Amino acid sequence: DDFKMKRSQSNGVLCSEAVRLVEAAFARWDSDGDGFWTFGDFCELYRFVAGAHTPLKLIMNEFVQDFGLQKMRPSSRATTVMKSVVGDSDSDDNDDSIHAAAAGGGAGAGAAHKQDVDGVPLWLKQVKVPLRKVLASNTCRSFALLQSRHRQMFAVCMAFGVPIPSKDVLRDTERLPSDVEEFLREMFRRLDSDDNDGKISFAQFEDVITHMKNVSPYGLVPLVDSSADGYVDEDEWLAYFAFTAPPSLNADELLSFMQQSLSHIFFTHDAPVLKPQTAEQVAAKHAASATTAASTATENADVVVNGAGADESLPEHVRLAMARQEQQADDAKQNVVRENVRGKPWTVEELRAKWNAYSSSYQTYLEPISLQLARTLIFQLRLPNGTYHRAPMRTLSSEPATFRVLELGCGPGRAARALLDELPEEAELVATDIAEEMLALAKETLGDDQRVTVQEADAQKLPFQAQSFDRVLANQMLMLVPDARRVLSETHRVLNPRGIAAFSLWGDPQLSPMFTIIPPILAEFGHPQPFWGGRRSNFYLGADLAALREMALRVGFTKVLVWKQTMAMDVHDGAAFAHRIMTSSPSCRKVEESMPVELIQKLRDRIAAKADELINSGTPISLDAVIVVAIK
């Protein structure tokens, strides 16, 4: 509110360099060269900067707000308004240079409300905007509040799609907090770790922005390349984030936001490798280490790191590093699962192969248990023919008559079967998965029901049009995909307004003995990390519910509810649990195949004893799950 008040009271103007950039942008997007912007020109610019899938309604609202066209909206006085607007064909006088084409001069109230085939009101298509109105727009008035001329120029380039003119513009942008800048530099060097040349390609930079915003900035990336060398260097990388960082966040919140937004870089790129050093640099480094060691020995002669085992002749920072390594090794032995919460995610191809191999075992042992969560999700979807909900079918003629539901990660199809029981005859269900074997089992489960379509689809890149479904269900799959944020964004894109999406995922490993009993015991028998294999744990996403909710809100959902639910197994003694888990898990079966026969029974007895401890104390063998309900 303070910013809007300052903007409304501001008499400031853009610096001359920024004005020239606006003029260049105006000429670039003036498609017919008549000296005016139409809505079509603005739409092309907006989608160039914000992404090709930007909703048309959002662009229309921005067009109206930015150029002050609120009074021109058709209303109960549409006839009077449109006569005065359409009748003004003189664009060169200074009364109101935002005007409609003279060809529409006979339009009345009826024409004011008409829409073309693409959904844009005809009156909006007739509006023309000259250069001086662009300079007086809300966007340019906001940029005029920026104190630095270089920041004004940077803002104009990003908003109007023109290249940054020089390195000076980048160097003058507002500095990021030191810890945020250090993190961003590390992420840049990870991206650049293949050749260490201080540059990354446009494709790498575009992929980063796509992960953060889920848009495809087709022409935005080259605008950051002020040196016009075809690459993005570290200064250009930092400047982009300095300008686009959310201004409402403090330093700690901004660091958390960047870490979450760029987590895919951390998980998919190795730590940066330092460039080769010259002989002089190596000699200087050794001299500095010797000085540090001498100083440490003098001032801290009685320092003992990690007991008597440490070599006192080593510098303190080396001994501290050794102590940390030993502590990490102890932690790994004590809690194998915790050490794998952060790891490299599975790729789509790896997931497809994994679930193809696991499909039959999953259908037999785990799918019946997961139906506990699926039924909760189905209840929360408020289906029109549901057992507890009798929501009316949509009746607006402008909306499709068929109520459509999408399931992501349908597996062998039992959740889809339960969904069909709650849907009316005229509804449609599309069940998707990436694994061909899962889809084959789903087709067998669902039979010849005409309401359902079973097809392969990657939840990170759904092959469906925007606003084509009323409900989306995803049971126990969000934590499996490489990029959960992209799945949430794609779900938001395909949902109709007021649509509901329901997800379930793994929660706290400390409350999930169903999956955390086994790894430490297998490690005792010489087979550590059978479940994750050094990869990212399935528990990573449910560790921070507030961050999970914020992730869903950032992709556009208006309401997001998050809560815990226990998914308990139907086993009441340890031996039954040991048999089921060692039989159903492919990785556990491989462990048993590699063990001598006499050890297999000892392993199962050890698992059964641990499970009996929990059961006898009144604790079920269960999974701590997280339920997420998001409303568009």
GUZA-7317 format. One record per residue (C-alpha): residue in one letter; x, y, z. Coordinates in steps of 0.5 Angstrom, whole numbers, plus 2048, in hexadecimal, padded with zeros to 3 digits. Example, Ala and Ser with C-alpha at 12.3 -4.5 7.8 and 13.67 -1.06 7.14 Angstrom:
<rs>
A8197F7810S81B7FE80E
</rs>
This chain:
<rs>
D800800800D806805802F8098037FBK8028057F7M80180B7FBK80980D7F9R80780B7F2S80180F7F2Q8048157F5S80B8157F1N80C81A7ECG8138177EAV8158157E3L81980F7E0C8208117DFS8228137D7E82680C7D6A81F8087D9V81B80D7D5R81F80B7CFL81E8037D0V8178047D1E8178077CAA81B8027C7A8167FD7CBF8108007C8A8128007C1R8147F97C2W80D7F77C4D8097FB7BFS8087F67BAD8057FA7B5G8098007B6D8038057B6G8068087BDF8018057C1W8017FF7C6T7FB7FA7C5F7F97F57CAG7FC7F07C5D8027F37C6F8027F47CDC8007EC7CEE8067EA7C9L80B7EE7CEY8077EB7D4R8087E47D2F80F7E67D0V8117E87D7A80D7E47DBG80C7DD7D7A8087DB7D1H8037D77D6T8017DE7DAP7F97DE7DAL7F67E37D6K7F17E57DBL7F77E77DFI7FA7EB7D9M7F47EF7D8N7F37F17DFE7FB7F37DFF7F97F77D8V7F37FB7DCQ7F77FC7E2D7FD7FF7DFF7FA8047DAG7F48067DFL7EF8037DAQ7EA8017E0K7E58077DEM7E58047D7R7E27FD7DAP7DB7FC7D7S7D67FD7DDS7CF7FF7DDR7D18057DAA7D48017D4T7D18057CFT7D380C7D1V7DA80A7D3M7DB8067CCK7D880C7C8S7DD8117CBV7E380C7CAV7E28097C4G7E08107C1D7E78137C3S7EB8117BCD7F08177BDS7F68147C0D7FA81A7C0D7F681F7C4N7F881F7CBD7F181E7CFD7F28167CFS7F78137CBI7F480C7CDH7EF80B7C8A7EB8067C4A7EB8057BCA7E78097B8A7E48037B5G7E08017BBG7DD8087BBG7D68057BBA7D78007C1G7D28017C6A7D07FD7CDG7D07F67C9A7D67F77C6A7DA7F97CCH7D87F27CFK7DA7EE7C9Q7E07E97C9D7E47E77C3V7E57DF7C2D7EB7E07C7G7E87E37CDV7EA7EA7CCP7E57EF7CDL7E47F37C6W7E57FA7CAL7EB7F87CDK7EE7F67C6Q7EC7FD7C3V7F08007C8K7F78037C6V7FC8067CAP80280B7C8L80980C7CBR8078117D0K80280D7D3V8078077D4L80C80C7D7A80680E7DCS8048077DDN8048047E4T80A8007E2C80E8067E0R80C80A7E6S80E8047EBF8158047E8A81680C7E8L81680B7F0L81C8077EFQ82280B7F2S8278097EDR82780A7E6H82A8037E4R8258007E8Q8208037E4M8238017DEF8237FA7E1A81C7FA7E2V81A7FD7DCC81E7F77D8M81B7F27DCA8147F47DCF8147F67D4G8187F17D1V81E7F57CFP8257F37D0I8297F67D6P82E7FB7D2S8347FA7D7K8387F77DCD8377FE7E0V8307FC7E1L8317F67E4R8367F87E9D8327FE7ECT82C7F97EEE82A7F87F5R82F7F47F9L82C7ED7FCP82E7EB803S8357E8804D8327E1805V82D7E1800E8337E47FBE8377DE7FDF8327D97FCL8307DB7F5R8387DB7F3E8387D47F6M8327D27F1F8357D67EBR83C7D27ECR8387CC7EDL8357CD7E6D83C7CF7E3S83F7C97E6D8407C57E0D8457CA7DDN8467D07E2D8467D57DDG8427DA7E1K83C7DA7DCI8367D67DBS8327D57D5F82B7D87D4A8287D17D4Q82B7D07DBF8287D77DEE8217D67DAD8217CF7DEV8227D37E5I81D7D87E3T8187D27E1H8197CF7E7M8177D57EBK8117D87E8N80F7D27E3V80F7D67DDS8137D67D7P8177DD7D6Y8187DC7CFG81B7E37CEL81D7E57D5V8237E17D6P8277E57D0L8257EC7D3V8297EA7D9D82F7E97D5S8327F07D5S8397EE7D2A8357EB7CCD83A7E57CCG8347E07CCY8357DE7D3V8337E07DAD8397E17DFE8397E27E7D8387E97E7E8327E97E2W82F7E37E6L8307E77EDA82D7ED7EAY8277E97E7F8257E77EEA8277ED7F2F8217F17EET81C7EB7EEA81D7E97F5P8167EA7F9P8177F17FCS8127EF802L8177E9805N81D7EB80AA8247E8809D8227E180DE81C7E0809L81F7E2802L8247DD803S81F7D8805F81B7DA7FFM8227D97FAQ8247D27FDQ81D7D07FCS81C7D27F5L8237D07F3S8237C97F7H8237C67F0I82A7C87EEF82D7C67F5F82A7BF7F4T82C7BE7EDH8337C27ECD8397C07F0A83D7C47F4P8417C97F0V8487C77EFL84D7CD7F0K8517CF7E9P8587CD7E9Q85D7D17EDT8647D47EBA86A7D27EFE86A7D97F2Q8637D87F5V8657D17F7A86B7D47FBA8677DA7FEK8627D5800H8677D0804A86A7D6807A8647D980AS8627D280CA8697D1810T8687D8813T8617D6815A8647D0818A8697D381CS8647D881FT85F7D3821A8657CF824T8677D5828E8607D882AN85C7D182BA8617CC82ED85C7C9832V8577C882DV8557C182CV8507BF826N84C7B9826G8507B582CA8577B382CG8577B0825A8587B7822D85F7B981FE8617BF823S8667C181DL8607C2818P85D7C9818E8577CA81CH8527CB816V8557C4813R8547C181AL84D7C481AA84B7C1813M84D7BA815A8497BB81BR8437BC817Q8447B7812E8457B2818Q83E7B581BQ83B7B4814A83D7AD814D83A7AB81BD8347AF819A8337AA812K8347A4816Q82F7A681CN82A7A9817V82A7A680FV8247AA80DR8257B1810E82C7B180CN8287B0806V8237B5806R8277B9802G8297B67FCK8297B67F4P8227B57F2W81F7AF7EDT81F7B17E6V8187B07E2E81B7AA7DEE81E7A77E5L8177A77E8R8147A47E2A81979E7E2K81879E7EAW81079E7EAN8107997E4A8147947E8Y8107957EES8097957ECS80778E7EDS80A78F7F4Y8077957F6Q8007937F3T80078D7F8Y8037907FEL8037977FFE7FD79A7FAP7F87977FFI7FB79B805S7FC7A2801L7F47A2800Q7F37A4807L7F67AB804A7F37AB7FDR7EC7AA801T7EE7B1805L7F07B47FEI7E97B27FBF7E57B5801Q7E97BB800L7E87BC7F9R7E07BD7FAL7DE7BA7F4P7D77BB7F1N7D47B47F2G7D97B37F9T7D67AF7FFY7D67B5803H7D67BB7FER7D07BC7F9A7D37C27F6P7CF7C47F0M7D27C37E9R7D57C97E5T7CF7CD7E1L7D27D37DES7D27D27D6S7D97D57D5E7DC7CF7D9P7DC7C87D7A7D77C37D9T7DB7BD7DBF7DE7BD7E2R7E57BB7E1V7EA7B87E6L7F17B77E5E7F67B27E9L7FD7B27E9G8017AC7EBC7FB7A77EAG7FF7A17ECP7FB79A7EBG7F579E7EBR7F179D7F2A7F17A47F3A7EE7A67ECR7E97A07EEA7E77A37F4L7E67AA7F1L7E27A77EBD7DD7A57F1E7DC7AC7F3L7DB7AF7ECP7D57B07E8E7D47AC7E1E7D57B37DDA7DC7B47E1E7E37B27DEL7E97B07E1V7F07B07DEA7F57AB7E2T7FC7AC7E0D8037A97E2I80A7A97DFA80B7A27E0E80879D7DBE8077977DFM80379B7E4L7FF79E7DEA7FD7977DCL7FB7957E3A7F779B7E4K7F37997DDE7F27927E0T7EF7957E7L7EB79A7E3G7E87967DED7E47987D8D7E179E7DCQ7DF7A37D7R7E07A97DCV7E87A87DCT7EE7A97D8V7F57A67DAQ7FB7A97D7E8027AA7D8A8047B17DAD80A7B57DEA8077B97E4Q80C7BE7E3K80A7C07DCL8037BE7DBP8007BD7D4F7F97C07D5Q7F77C77D4A7F67CD7D9Q7F07CD7DDS7EE7C67DBF7EC7C27E1D7E87C37E7R7EC7BF7ECV7F37BC7EDL7F57B67F1A7FC7B47F3N7FD7AF7F8Q8047AD7FBM8077B07F4L8097B77F6M8107B57FAL8127B17F4V8127B57EEP8197B97EDD8167C07EDA80F7C07F2R80F7C87F1R80E7C77E9V8087C17EBL8057C67EFS8057CC7EAE8037C77E4T7FD7C57E9H7FB7CC7EAR7FB7CD7E2V7F77C87E0L7F27C97E6N7EB7CD7E4P7EA7D37E9R7E87D17F0G7EA7CA7EEI7ED7C67F4A7F47C27F4A7F57BC7F9F7FC7B97FBS7FF7B5800L8067B3801W80B7B1806G80C7B580DD8117B4813P8167AE812Q8167AE81AL80E7AC81AS80F7A7814P8117A0817M80E79D811F81479F80DT8197A1812I81A79B816I81D797810P82379C80EP82779B815I826794815L82879380EA82F797810E830793816F83078D811G83579080CH830793807P82F79A808Q82A79F805P82679A801F82079F800W8237A57FEG82A7A37FBG82D7AA7FCR8277AD7F9R8227B27FCS81E7AF801N8167AF800F8167B3807Y8197B9804L8137BD802G80F7BC808A8147BE80DD8127C580DL80A7C680CA80A7CE80CA80F7CE806L80B7C9803R8057CD804E8097D3801M80B7CF7FBA8047CE7F9L8027D57FBR8077D87F6V8057D47F0G7FE7D87F1F7FA7D47F5T7F57D87F9K7F47D47FFV7F97CE801L7F77C9807V7FC7C580AW7FC7BF810K7FF7B9812Q7FB7B2812T7FE7AB814M7FE7A580FA7FE79F813M7FF798810D7FB792812V80078E815H80078C81DD80678981EG80D78A81CA80E783818A808785813F80C78C812A812789811H81078480CR80C789808I81178F808M81678A806T812787800S80F78D7FDS8157927FDP81A7907F7S8207937FAC81F78E800R81E7887FCK82478A7F9V82778A800E825783802E8277807FBS82E7837FCM82E780804P830779806V82A775808E82B77580FL82B77C810I82577D80CQ82177B812K82577E817L824785813R81C784813D81C78281BR82078881CI81B78C818A81578981BA81878A822K818791821A81179281ED80F78E824E812793829L80D798826I807794825N80779282CS80879982EG80279B82BT80579E825P80279C81EI80779A818S8067A1814L8087A6810D8077AE812A8047B180CV8027B880AI7FC7BA806V7FC7C0802V7F57C37FFA7F67C97FAI7F07CD7F8K7F17D27F1
</rs>
